[in-house]
Amino acid sequence: MERQAQSGSGLTVGVLALQGGFAEHAAMLRSLGAAAREVRLPADLQCLDALIIPGGESTTIGKLASEFDLIEPLREFGRTRPMWGTCAGAIFLSSDAHRAQPLLGLMDITVERNAFGRQVNSFEAALPVPALEEPDRPFPGVFIRAPWIEQVGPGVEVIARLPDDERIVAARQGHLLATAFHPELTSDPRFHRYFLGFVDR
């Protein structure tokens, strides 16, 4: 039975460290008591309880993952163990991004890249997220050249929408999680704690 983890004690969580904001995710994980391991090669996936794919540039992440022979090992990992993609990581997890680029295809979601404009159009939004602890307290969503989740398959649960236009910005498919925003750039650990609760301990 899944539990909301109160800490990450005893867990080792990988953060894909090819490009993007992996250091911030690692710091948040450590603040929750989890061990964080940077993943750059297939061997780095050994003995991990879960994996986070950070934001950055999805085409670059996919290209580097291909060059380091990580695509198939990442797919294999994500078939059975928790994996979370934030921003570009959500694109990389998706099955369709409306363009030819390396994707893991693990989540039955279609994403629209740079859906909110360029970096100068970055913004923050108070997101209602009933799945988190303290569900009445909105989560501070940080959107930087963010995608949005245009469509979800029948096995995908919508976790969060923008309050103004109802666009989907977070979704879950079993042990897989995708967020269009950057929880690691906030001081709020609830999304990371929620993800740690995916681990079967």
C-alpha positions as CSV (number, residue, x, y, z in Angstrom):
1,M,0.0,0.0,0.0
2,E,1.4,3.4,-1.0
3,R,2.2,5.9,1.8
4,Q,3.1,9.5,1.8
5,A,6.7,9.3,2.9
6,Q,7.5,11.6,5.8
7,S,11.2,11.4,4.9
8,G,13.4,9.7,2.4
9,S,15.5,7.9,5.0
10,G,16.9,4.7,3.6
11,L,16.2,5.6,0.0
12,T,18.7,6.2,-2.9
13,V,17.2,8.3,-5.6
14,G,19.0,9.0,-8.9
15,V,18.9,12.4,-10.7
16,L,19.7,12.3,-14.4
17,A,22.7,14.6,-14.6
18,L,23.3,15.1,-18.3
19,Q,22.1,18.6,-18.5
20,G,19.7,21.0,-16.6
21,G,18.8,21.5,-13.0
22,F,19.9,18.3,-11.4
23,A,21.7,19.8,-8.5
24,E,18.6,21.5,-7.1
25,H,16.7,18.2,-7.2
26,A,19.6,16.5,-5.4
27,A,19.6,19.1,-2.7
28,M,15.8,18.8,-2.1
29,L,16.1,15.0,-1.9
30,R,18.9,15.3,0.7
31,S,16.9,17.7,2.7
32,L,14.3,15.0,3.0
33,G,16.8,12.4,4.2
34,A,17.3,10.5,0.9
35,A,20.6,9.8,-0.7
36,A,20.9,11.4,-4.1
37,R,23.0,9.9,-6.9
38,E,23.9,11.7,-10.2
39,V,23.2,9.4,-13.1
40,R,25.3,9.8,-16.3
41,L,25.9,6.2,-17.4
42,P,23.8,3.0,-17.4
43,A,25.8,1.6,-14.4
44,D,24.7,4.5,-12.3
45,L,21.1,3.2,-12.4
46,Q,22.1,0.1,-10.3
47,C,20.4,-0.2,-6.9
48,L,18.4,3.0,-7.2
49,D,14.9,3.2,-5.7
50,A,13.7,5.9,-8.0
51,L,14.9,8.4,-10.6
52,I,14.2,12.1,-11.4
53,I,14.7,13.6,-14.8
54,P,15.2,17.3,-14.4
55,G,14.4,20.3,-16.4
56,G,16.7,21.7,-19.0
57,E,16.4,21.3,-22.8
58,S,14.6,18.1,-23.8
59,T,16.3,17.7,-27.2
60,T,19.7,18.0,-25.6
61,I,18.8,15.6,-22.8
62,G,17.5,13.1,-25.3
63,K,20.6,13.5,-27.6
64,L,23.0,13.0,-24.7
65,A,21.0,10.0,-23.3
66,S,21.3,8.4,-26.8
67,E,25.1,9.1,-27.0
68,F,25.6,7.6,-23.5
69,D,23.5,4.5,-24.4
70,L,21.0,5.4,-21.7
71,I,17.7,5.3,-23.6
72,E,17.0,1.6,-23.2
73,P,18.3,1.3,-19.6
74,L,16.1,4.3,-18.6
75,R,13.1,2.7,-20.3
76,E,13.7,-0.5,-18.5
77,F,14.1,1.3,-15.2
78,G,10.9,3.2,-15.7
79,R,8.9,0.2,-16.5
80,T,9.1,-1.0,-12.9
81,R,10.4,1.8,-10.7
82,P,9.3,5.3,-9.9
83,M,10.4,8.0,-12.3
84,W,9.6,11.7,-12.3
85,G,10.2,14.2,-15.1
86,T,10.0,17.9,-14.5
87,C,9.6,20.4,-17.4
88,A,12.0,19.0,-20.0
89,G,12.0,15.7,-18.1
90,A,8.2,15.5,-18.5
91,I,8.7,15.9,-22.3
92,F,11.4,13.2,-22.3
93,L,9.0,10.8,-20.4
94,S,6.1,11.4,-22.8
95,S,5.0,9.4,-25.8
96,D,4.5,12.4,-28.1
97,A,6.0,15.9,-28.3
98,H,4.9,16.8,-31.8
99,R,8.4,16.6,-33.2
100,A,11.1,14.1,-33.9
101,Q,13.3,13.8,-30.9
102,P,14.4,11.0,-28.6
103,L,11.6,10.2,-26.1
104,L,11.3,7.4,-23.5
105,G,7.6,6.9,-24.4
106,L,6.9,5.6,-20.9
107,M,3.9,7.9,-20.1
108,D,0.8,8.0,-22.2
109,I,0.8,11.8,-22.5
110,T,1.1,14.3,-25.3
111,V,3.0,17.4,-24.5
112,E,3.4,20.8,-26.2
113,R,6.9,22.2,-25.9
114,N,7.4,25.9,-24.8
115,A,3.7,26.2,-24.5
116,F,3.8,29.4,-22.5
117,G,6.4,31.3,-24.6
118,R,10.1,32.1,-24.2
119,Q,12.1,32.4,-20.9
120,V,11.1,36.0,-20.6
121,N,7.5,34.8,-20.2
122,S,8.3,32.7,-17.2
123,F,5.8,32.9,-14.4
124,E,4.7,31.5,-11.1
125,A,1.2,30.1,-10.3
126,A,-0.5,29.0,-7.1
127,L,-1.6,25.4,-8.0
128,P,-4.3,23.5,-6.3
129,V,-2.9,19.9,-5.9
130,P,-5.3,17.7,-3.9
131,A,-2.9,14.8,-4.0
132,L,-0.3,16.5,-1.8
133,E,-0.2,16.8,1.9
134,E,-1.9,20.0,3.2
135,P,-4.2,19.9,0.1
136,D,-5.8,23.3,0.9
137,R,-2.4,25.0,0.6
138,P,-1.6,25.8,-3.1
139,F,1.7,24.6,-4.4
140,P,4.0,27.4,-5.8
141,G,4.4,26.3,-9.5
142,V,7.5,27.8,-11.2
143,F,7.1,27.8,-15.0
144,I,10.2,28.4,-17.1
145,R,9.9,27.8,-20.9
146,A,7.4,25.2,-19.7
147,P,5.5,22.6,-21.7
148,W,1.9,21.7,-20.9
149,I,0.3,18.3,-21.0
150,E,-2.0,18.6,-24.0
151,Q,-3.6,15.1,-23.7
152,V,-3.5,12.1,-21.4
153,G,-4.3,8.5,-22.0
154,P,-7.0,6.5,-20.1
155,G,-4.6,5.2,-17.5
156,V,-3.2,8.7,-16.6
157,E,-4.4,10.7,-13.6
158,V,-4.4,14.5,-13.8
159,I,-2.7,15.8,-10.7
160,A,-2.8,19.6,-11.3
161,R,-4.2,22.2,-13.7
162,L,-3.6,25.9,-14.0
163,P,-6.4,27.6,-12.1
164,D,-7.0,30.2,-14.8
165,D,-7.5,28.1,-18.0
166,E,-7.5,24.5,-16.7
167,R,-4.5,23.4,-18.7
168,I,-2.9,20.2,-17.3
169,V,0.5,20.8,-15.7
170,A,1.0,17.6,-13.7
171,A,0.0,14.0,-14.3
172,R,0.6,10.5,-12.8
173,Q,0.6,7.1,-14.4
174,G,1.1,4.5,-11.7
175,H,4.7,4.9,-10.5
176,L,5.4,7.6,-13.1
177,L,5.0,11.4,-12.5
178,A,5.3,14.4,-14.9
179,T,5.2,18.0,-13.9
180,A,5.5,20.9,-16.3
181,F,6.9,23.2,-13.6
182,H,9.9,23.1,-11.3
183,P,9.2,22.1,-7.7
184,E,13.0,21.9,-7.1
185,L,13.2,25.7,-7.5
186,T,10.9,26.3,-4.5
187,S,11.4,25.8,-0.7
188,D,8.3,23.6,-0.7
189,P,9.2,19.9,-0.4
190,R,5.7,18.5,-0.8
191,F,6.1,17.3,-4.4
192,H,9.4,15.5,-3.7
193,R,7.9,13.9,-0.6
194,Y,4.9,12.9,-2.7
195,F,7.2,11.2,-5.2
196,L,9.2,9.4,-2.5
197,G,5.9,7.9,-1.4
198,F,5.8,6.0,-4.7
199,V,8.6,3.8,-3.6
200,D,7.4,0.4,-2.3
201,R,9.2,0.0,1.0
